[in-house]
Amino acid sequence: MMNVEQARFNMVEQQIRTWEVLDPGLLDLLFRIKREDFVPEGSEDLAFADVELPIGHDQLMLQPKLEARLLQEALIKSEDKVLEIGTGTGYMTALLSYMARQVISVDIFSDFIDAATIRLAKLGIGNVLLRTGDASRGWAEKAPYDVIIMTGSEPVLPGGLIEMLNPGGRLIAILGDVPVMSVERIQNISPGNHQVTDLFETCVLPLINAVQPERFVF
């Protein structure tokens, strides 16, 4: 039988720390929020593995180290209002709820939202708004935001996302096509002026309805 706490420790120390995730508050949360409670039933033994997990609708839960790195790179502060594009199982949503003042998380699949609602309620989390819809081009309901995090990729950045950031706000975007995508932090300095930091390379599934670039047909 798997020693759950040892597996969790190994996940944090061997996968996540070695991927340059060193924020002490975030590392503490990774021990407190039980990842095994957010994986599909029957996948608990893989909750701490360095793999993407199928969660239904041909979607995948991100690797633990990638989830943690995206959260660290967003530079989230306790007073921030965060938009999460792609709720999935709600695991990153739960982590965000402890890091930020308010989280708005949107997923295109209503059953993902229903399941995440139950999981977050069990933890007594009350600062998250869960919505069913397409946020691939943004979500106006509580805009502007201090942080926007995409949990899937887009070939090109949708035009309106940066405009939904407060001054100083950060967008964590996964941009590009298979096999290589770039994770970028785009900071809104002032209207029409933003700073792009190229963080690292990865490859994840695209968001449903991701904006497609114009492609030449020969």
C-alpha angles and dihedrals in degrees: 000000000000118000097228098196092048090050090050091049091050091049092054098040102037103032109022104035091045088056090064096262101142105146103130095210092052093045089052090052091052087062094044101046107066107227091193089066090062102049122092116274109275094027097083092111088059096047092104099036122115092246142098112254126216109241102174136276088062088291128135134214108233123249112271092243092052093048090051095045093051090051093048093048091054089070090218119196127201093249095051128119109216134199114204113197105206117023098195109167093346096247096122087041090059092049090048091051090063093045101046140042095240135004127200109192122186130190130175092221114076094201090058088054092047092051093044090050090058094045094049092045090056088059092048092241110165107167097074128095112199118201136181112224148083112294096165088115095035138277119258100192098094100011137175100062134191092216134019119189124190114205092190133045133258125199090226133011114264110241099233101053098082090049088060092063126096116234105287091020121143130222117198105203132179105209135182142039136286128316098026128027130173127226109217134184109214114192123198104226097173136325107312093001122096137159122224122206116190104217112175144316127263140145124231138155117284121250114261107265092013112178109264122214120232105268124201115242116207 
